[in-house]
Amino acid sequence: MRFSVDAHAIGCQLTGNEVYVRNLLSAFACVDDRSEFIAYVSTPEAAGAVPRRFRQRRVSRDPFVRLGFDLPRWLRRDRPDLLHVQYTAPLACPTPVVVSVHDVSFVDYPEYFTAGRAAQLRLTVRRTVERAARVLTGSEFSRREISRAYGLDGSKIAVIPNAAAPLFRRLGHEDAVAWVWRRFQVPSPFILTVGDLQARKNQAGLIHAFAELAGAYPQLHHHLVLAGKESWHGEAVRKAAARSGVAERIHFAGFVSDEELLQLYNACQFFVFPSFYEGFGLPVLEAMACERPVACSDSSAILEVADAAAILFDPHSTEQMVRAMADLALDSELRARMGRLGLQRAAQFSWRRTAEKTLRVYYEVALAGAQVPREQWAPVPVPKR
């Protein structure tokens, strides 16, 4: 079989989309050594992230050129058995499409996007989903939302959870604290949150709660670190910090590499994820894999991912957010217990299992497209080393 993957996100700081495709390709190399894989990439940096035996094709970073010209041209030349994309397929696609749709926030919450971006996603994702052979998503929450938004039969949507990358693991806390001080000049103890500066990530709400925490518990000397790249909403988040009254204790780390993020997770006293809406909520698992206690929203797919291994709060409630942070800041035994629970929860997910389930969908789609009788390919074995 020959499988092609649109991997243009690698090296483009597209955060969740990049993490997804990079880890998926790496896991494919571990579980399938018979199939041929082709990765369509956009940056020189992608070369080191794609497994060596996979072929690479260069496509433009410009989405209009990539989707309108580059991908159709390569697909006609490569003749793969399918193309796997995230959200949007090329305009002219001569091969079956598998599409990963991580969430449909642009349908229900267009205010989280620029007007142009929301309109573009509503148009192109609908077109892609309707013509795709299968739709992949990371949570039951997202499956329900995709089915509702596009009127799809549930059998067309496969729920395949993501996982924390193997990189994210326990390190020595004091060593990580020292590393973070050298790199970011952030003193300990600190609270960490991770995510692009977007309205749906609710960083402004977290800043307000942190200011109330500082006022209500003067014995606490915690700092707050926000790790995530700038976006159109970034100015509003920075203004919230400037008006908070504790601006000197709030730090913006900007976009960070995985290696920097590993150190930040291990150095923080606990992790807070106050997002209003997520299709999965991968930072929750990453923090748990580093045995960091987690407090997070009880909304969307985050509750499904965290299960009982996190302190939950209503992201619209400043009072609940303050209480969750205070409980973790003041109670070392609670922190230790939640760290252990989180580590156990993170271990229930793996990119290897994600890759195996994704490959099963690939084989089903490819063999069905080849008009092989169903009884000859179901269930489809996944080749392994």
N, C-alpha and C positions, 0 to 999 in steps of 0.2 A: 504494500500500500504506500501511496505517496500523499502525505498530509502537508498542507501549507498553512502558515499562521501569520496573520498581520501583526507583526511585533514592532511597529513603528514607535510605540510608546517608550521603548527601552532607550534610556539616555536623554529623554526629553523632559524629565522632571514632571511626569504626569502621574506621580504618586500612586494612587491605588491601581490604576490601569497598568502602570509599569510594573509594580510589585507582582500583580497577577500573572502577566504574561512571562515575566522573567523566571518566576518560580515554577510555572507550569512547564516551560521548555526544559529547565534543568531536571525536573522530575521525569519528563518523558524520556530523557536520556538514560535514566536509571531503570525504567520498567519496560522499555521496548527497544530492542537492538536489531529488529528485523525491518521495521518500517523506515521509509525515507521521509525526512522532515525538511521543509524549506521555510525559512524565516525571512519575512520581508521587513527590513530595518531601515531607519532613516538617519542614523548618526554613526560616526566612526566608533564612539564609545560602546555601541551595542555589540561590537565584535567580541569583546571579552566576556559578555554576559550570555551569549548564545553557545550551546554545546559545540565542541569543535567538529564533530562529525556531521552537524546539520549544515546544509547549504544556506547561504545568505544571498539575498538580492537587495539592492539598494532602491528605495523609493523616496519620494520627496517628503519633506516635513510639511509642506503645504497641503492641507487636506483636499483641496480642489484638484490639484495635480495628482496626488496619490490615488484618490478614489476615481477620478475621471479618466486618468491616462495610465499611470504607472502600474497599478495593480491589474487592470484588465490586460495590459500588454504582457506582463509576466505570466499571468494565468494562462493566456493563450499559448505561451511558449512552454511553460512547465507542465501543463495538463495534469494538475493534481487531482486526487480523488475527492477532495473537498477543501474549502477555505474556512478557517476559523477567524472570526473578527470579534471585536468588542464594540457593541452598539450599532456600528454603521458599516454596511457592505459597499463595495464599489458599484458604480452605476451599471456597468455592463459586466456581469459575472457569469462566465461560461461553466461554472462548476457549482455543485451543491454547497450551501452555506450553513455553518453552525455559528450561532451568534451568542456571545455572553452579554447579558444585560444585568448589571449588578444592582441597579435600582431604577425606578421611574419617577424620581423626585421632580424631574422637569415637567411631568404631566400634572401632578397635584400641587406642587409648590414652585411655580415658575418665578416667584419673587426671590428665590435663592440664586437665580441666574440673571445675567444680562438678558434683555429682551431678545436680542438677536440669537444668542446661544440657546435660549429656551425654545424659540421658534424652530431653529435648525434641528434640534434634537427631536422635537415632536414630529417633524416631517420625516427625517431620515431613519429614525429608529422604527417608526411604524412601518415604513416601506421594507426595512430589513427584516423585522420580525415576521411580517406577513409572508415573505417569500422564503424565509429560512426553513431548512429541513428540521432543525431542532433549535431550541432556545435553552441556554444554560444560565443558571443563577445560583447564588450561594446560600440562600435561606428559604424556608417555607414562607416567611413573610413576603419576600420578594416574588416568589412564585405566585402567591395570591394577588399581589398588586399588578404584576405583569398580565396575568390572566384577566383581571378585571379591566385594566386599561385598554387591552387590545382584543378582548373577546376571544381569547385562545382556549382551546381545549387543554385541560391540565396535562394530558398525556404528551403534548408537544414540548413541555417545559421540564427539564431535568434539574433537580436540586442537587448541586455538588458543592459542599462547603469548602471554603478556603482554609488556610492554616497559617500559623506563624512560620516564617522561614527558619531553617535549622540554625542560622546565625544567631537568632535570639535565644539566649540561654543565661543561666546564672553566672555572674562574675563576682569577684570580691567587692563588697559594697564600698569599703573604704578606698580601695584602689580606684574604683569608678568615680567616687566623690572627688578624689585628687585630680583625676583626668579631666573631669568636667570643669573644675576650677581653672586648670591650666588653659583649657580650650575656650571656655565661655565666660570665665570670671563670675560664675554663679556660686554663691556660698551655700552650704548645707545647714539645715534641711531645706529641701524644696519639693514642691508639688509639680508634677509634670502633666501637660496635656499635649496631644499630637493631632495635627490636622491643618490643612490649608486654611488661611484666614477667610472663611466663608460664613455667610449668615447662618446656614443650617448647622454649622459646627458649634454655634452658641458660645464662642469665646467671650463675647461681651457679657453674657449672663454669668459666666464663670468668674470673670473679673469683678463683677458686682458682688458676687457671693464671697469671693476671696477678701474683698475690702471689708465686708461685714464680719467675716471670720476674724480678721485682724483687729477690728474694733471690739468685738465681743470677748476675745481671748487674748489680752495683751501679753500674756505669758508665752504665747507662741511667736516664734520669730521666723516663721517659714517664708520662703520666697516662692514665686510662681513662675514657671518656665513654659512658654508657648513655642513649640517646635512646629513649623509649617511654613510653606512658601506664601509669599504675598499674593493677593488676588484683588479684584475690584473692590472687595469689602474690607480690605486691610486697613484703610484709613479710619473707618468707623471703629474697628477694634482698638487701634492705637489711641484714638480719642477717648474711648472708654477707659483705657489704662491711665491716660493723662489726668482724667477727671476723678479717678478713684480715691485719691488721697493717700495711696500707697504705691505710687508709680515707681518709686525707687526700689521696690521689692518685686517688680514685674519685669521679666526679661523675654525678649523676642529673639529666638535663636535662628529664625529664618528656615529655609530649606536645609535639611541635614541629610548626610549620607547614612546608609544603613549602619556603618561602623560607628558613627557619631550617635545615632539613635540607640544603638546597643548600650553605649556608655551612659547615656541619659536615663534610659530605663533602669539600669542597675544602680545609678546614683540617687535617683529620686527616693523620697520616703514613701510616697504612694502616687498612684496614677489616677487622674480624673478624666472622664470622657463624657462631656455634657451635651452631646449632639442631639438635635431634635429628630433627625431622620438619617438612617443608614440602611443600606441594603445588606450589610453584613456587620461591619465594625471591627476590622482586622486589628487596629491598635490595641483593642482590649485583649486579644489573644497574645499579641506580642509582649505586652507588659506582663501578662500572666506567665508566659514562658520564661521570663526573667525573674519569676517568683516575687513580683511586686504586687502588693495589695491594690485592688482596683475599686473605685467608686464610679458608677456610670449611670446613664439614663436608662429608664425602664421602657423606652419607646422603640418602635419599629423593630428591626432585627436584632438590636443590641441585646434585648432581654433574652432572645433565643440563643445568642452566642454566649453570653455571660452565664446564663442559667443561675445556679445558686452560689456561684463562686465570686460574686462581687457584692458590694454595698450598692443598692439601687436607690435612685431618686427620680422624682418628676423633674425633667429639665426646665419646666416652666416655673418651678417653685424655688425661689432663692432660699427660703427657710430650709427646705429639705436638702438642698445642696450644701448649705452651711453645716447642717447637722451631720451629714455624711463625712465631710472633711474634718470636722471637729472630733468625731468618734475615732477616725483613723489617726489623727494627729496626737490625740491624748492617750490612746490605749495601745501600748506596745504588744500586748497579748493578742488583741484583735488584729493588728497588722500581721503578726506572725501567722495566725490562723488563716486569714484571708490570702496571704501569700502561698501557703501550702495548698489551699483549695484551688487557687488559680493555676498553680503548676499542674495539678492533677487534671484540671479542665483543659488546659492547653494541650496536654498530651493526648487527648481524645481526637485531635485533628492532626492530619499530616498531609504534606503535599504529595507524598507517594500515593496515598489513597485518592487524593483529588485527581492526580494524573491517570490512575487506573480507571476511575469512573469516567473521566473525560474521554479516554481512549476507547472505552466500550461504546460510547456514543459515536465517536468517529467511525469505528468499524461498522456499526449498524447503519449509519447514514451512507457510508461509502459502498457497502455491499448491496444495500437496497437500491442505490443509484445505478449499480451495475446490473440490476434486475436479476439478482441471484434469488432463487426461491427462499422464502423466510425459514423454512425448516432446515435449510443448509447452513444458516448463520446464527441462529438463536438457540442458546445463549452464545455470545461471541467470546472466545477466550482472549485474554490480554497477554501478548507475549511478554515474558520477563527474562531478565538475565539469569 
